[in-house]
Amino acid sequence: MPNYLEKEMSNSSNKKPLLLNNQSNELFDDDDNIIHKLINVKFIRLPNSGEDWEILEDSIVVLTLKGTRLTKREKTILYTSEGLNIVIAEYKSGNKSVAGIKQKLRDHWKDQHDKV
């Protein structure tokens, strides 16, 4: 242990142990010794006002949502963090088709805007 940490520990009035790393890591399961995959959604602006969303699994593109195939409502949802969370949740649940993800985005739109 470095000297400065020993001094801080000995000079502290609290007798609690010093926590050097207090991060919870969702990508590694200590009990089962399993490394989980990292899933990201990346927004890509294309020339001529085009837009795509790529789903990356461990930095490898596995699915592309083409902006030309999405409606204006679906794009509006994908601009928000909720939309990206929907895409990630659907991909994690095994729905790896563009049509299935689009259906979930439409269902989310209906849930948000049909409340009376």
C-alpha positions in Angstrom: 0.0 0.0 0.0 1.3 3.5 -0.9 2.5 5.6 2.0 0.0 8.4 1.5 -2.9 5.9 1.8 -1.5 4.6 5.1 -1.2 8.1 6.5 -4.8 8.9 5.4 -6.0 5.7 7.1 -4.1 6.3 10.3 -5.0 10.0 10.5 -8.7 9.5 10.0 -11.0 9.9 12.9 -13.3 7.2 11.5 -12.2 3.7 12.0 -14.0 2.5 8.9 -11.9 0.8 6.2 -10.9 2.9 3.2 -12.7 1.8 0.0 -10.4 2.3 -2.9 -12.7 0.9 -5.6 -16.4 1.1 -5.0 -17.8 0.3 -8.5 -20.3 -2.2 -9.4 -19.5 -3.9 -12.6 -22.5 -5.3 -14.5 -20.3 -6.7 -17.2 -18.7 -9.4 -15.1 -20.4 -11.8 -12.8 -18.0 -12.8 -10.0 -20.1 -15.7 -8.7 -20.4 -17.6 -12.0 -17.2 -16.2 -13.6 -19.1 -15.0 -16.7 -18.1 -12.0 -18.8 -21.2 -10.4 -20.3 -21.3 -8.7 -23.7 -21.2 -5.0 -24.0 -24.1 -3.7 -26.1 -24.2 -0.1 -27.4 -26.3 1.8 -29.8 -24.5 4.3 -32.0 -26.1 7.2 -33.9 -24.5 7.9 -37.2 -25.2 11.0 -39.3 -24.8 10.3 -43.0 -24.3 12.7 -45.9 -27.4 14.2 -47.5 -29.2 14.4 -44.1 -29.3 10.6 -43.6 -29.3 8.9 -40.3 -28.6 5.4 -39.1 -28.4 3.6 -35.7 -26.0 0.8 -35.3 -26.2 -1.9 -32.6 -22.7 -2.9 -31.5 -21.9 -6.0 -29.5 -18.4 -5.8 -28.1 -17.5 -3.0 -30.7 -18.7 -5.2 -33.6 -21.7 -4.0 -35.6 -24.4 -6.7 -35.5 -27.5 -4.8 -36.7 -28.1 -1.5 -38.5 -31.4 0.4 -38.2 -31.5 2.4 -41.4 -33.0 5.8 -41.0 -34.6 5.6 -44.4 -36.6 2.6 -43.2 -37.9 4.3 -40.0 -40.9 6.6 -39.7 -40.6 10.1 -38.3 -42.2 8.9 -35.0 -39.8 6.0 -34.7 -36.9 8.4 -35.3 -38.2 10.8 -32.6 -38.2 8.0 -30.1 -34.7 7.0 -31.0 -33.4 10.5 -30.4 -34.2 10.0 -26.7 -32.5 7.8 -24.1 -35.7 5.8 -23.6 -35.7 4.8 -27.3 -32.1 3.7 -27.1 -32.9 1.7 -23.9 -35.8 0.0 -25.8 -33.5 -1.0 -28.6 -30.8 -2.4 -26.2 -33.5 -4.2 -24.1 -35.0 -5.8 -27.2 -31.6 -6.9 -28.5 -30.7 -8.4 -25.2 -34.0 -10.3 -25.0 -33.2 -12.0 -28.3 -35.2 -9.8 -30.7 -32.5 -9.3 -33.4 -34.8 -8.2 -36.3 -35.4 -4.7 -37.4 -39.2 -5.3 -37.8 -39.5 -6.5 -34.2 -37.6 -3.5 -32.8 -39.7 -1.1 -34.9 -42.8 -2.7 -33.5 -41.6 -2.1 -30.0 -40.9 1.5 -30.8 -44.4 1.9 -32.2 -45.9 0.3 -29.1 -43.9 2.8 -27.0 -45.2 5.7 -29.0 -48.8 4.5 -28.5 -48.2 4.1 -24.8 -46.8 7.6 -24.4 -49.3 9.5 -26.6 -52.6 7.6 -26.2 -52.9 8.3 -22.5 -56.1 10.2 -21.8 
